[in-house]
Amino acid sequence: AVVSTQSTGDVVNRIQWDESYDPEKVIVGYLDRFDGLIEENFSFFDWSDVTTVDDWETFCIPKHRVYYFKIDDVIVWDRRTRLDLIFNPKTVQCSNCQS
């Protein structure tokens, strides 16, 4: 059975608006076109639509480049393995899923 996960945008909205999450404690793992997989603090990014921001003033990435979110060094959402502990706290990690 395929494990369903919420989209990157849904996770971003949950972290931004759900008071039980502290954005300062969330790390984002994303794919940089030149440097590969990089981690940055959630608050480092402008989560607006990438087509509406000034590239020289803000740092915004396309949501499809986000691979995972970590809280307290624990991956809580991972696109590659379909792990989703943000919306489905009882999710089992899928070791055979493709990215």
C-alpha positions in Angstrom: 0.0 0.0 0.0 1.2 3.5 -0.9 1.7 5.8 2.1 0.0 9.2 1.6 1.9 12.3 2.7 0.9 16.0 2.6 2.6 18.3 0.2 5.6 20.5 1.0 3.2 23.5 0.9 0.9 21.9 3.5 3.9 21.2 5.8 5.1 24.8 5.5 1.7 26.2 6.3 1.4 23.9 9.3 4.8 25.0 10.7 3.9 28.7 10.0 0.4 28.7 11.5 0.2 25.9 14.1 1.4 27.3 17.5 2.6 23.8 18.6 5.5 24.2 16.1 8.4 26.6 16.7 9.7 27.6 13.2 13.1 28.5 14.8 13.6 24.8 15.7 12.8 23.4 12.2 15.5 22.6 9.8 14.8 22.3 6.0 16.8 19.9 3.9 16.7 21.0 0.3 18.4 20.4 -3.0 20.6 23.3 -4.2 21.3 23.1 -7.9 25.0 23.7 -7.5 25.9 22.5 -4.0 23.6 19.4 -3.6 21.6 18.7 -0.4 21.8 21.6 2.1 20.2 22.2 5.5 19.0 25.6 6.6 16.7 26.9 9.4 13.1 27.2 8.4 13.1 30.9 9.2 15.9 31.5 6.7 13.5 31.2 3.8 10.8 33.4 2.4 8.0 30.9 1.8 6.1 33.1 -0.6 5.5 31.9 -4.1 8.9 31.8 -5.8 7.6 33.7 -8.8 6.6 36.7 -6.7 9.8 37.5 -4.7 12.7 39.6 -5.5 15.7 37.3 -5.9 18.1 39.9 -4.7 16.2 40.7 -1.5 15.0 37.3 -0.2 15.9 33.7 -0.3 13.1 31.6 -1.7 13.3 28.0 -3.1 10.8 26.1 -5.2 8.9 23.8 -2.9 9.8 20.8 -5.1 13.4 21.2 -4.0 12.5 20.5 -0.4 13.4 17.0 0.6 12.8 16.9 4.4 12.0 18.8 7.5 13.8 18.1 10.9 12.9 19.1 14.4 15.4 18.5 17.2 17.6 16.5 14.8 14.7 14.1 13.9 13.3 14.0 10.4 9.5 14.6 10.7 8.7 14.8 7.0 10.6 13.2 4.2 9.5 13.4 0.5 11.8 10.6 -0.5 10.6 8.0 2.0 7.0 9.4 2.4 7.6 9.8 6.1 5.0 12.3 7.5 5.0 12.8 11.3 3.6 16.3 10.9 0.1 15.2 9.7 0.3 11.5 10.4 2.1 10.9 13.7 1.8 7.1 13.3 3.4 7.0 9.9 5.8 4.1 9.3 8.8 5.0 7.1 8.7 3.4 3.7 12.1 2.0 2.8 11.1 1.0 -0.7 9.6 4.3 -1.8 11.2 6.3 -4.6 11.8 10.0 -4.5 
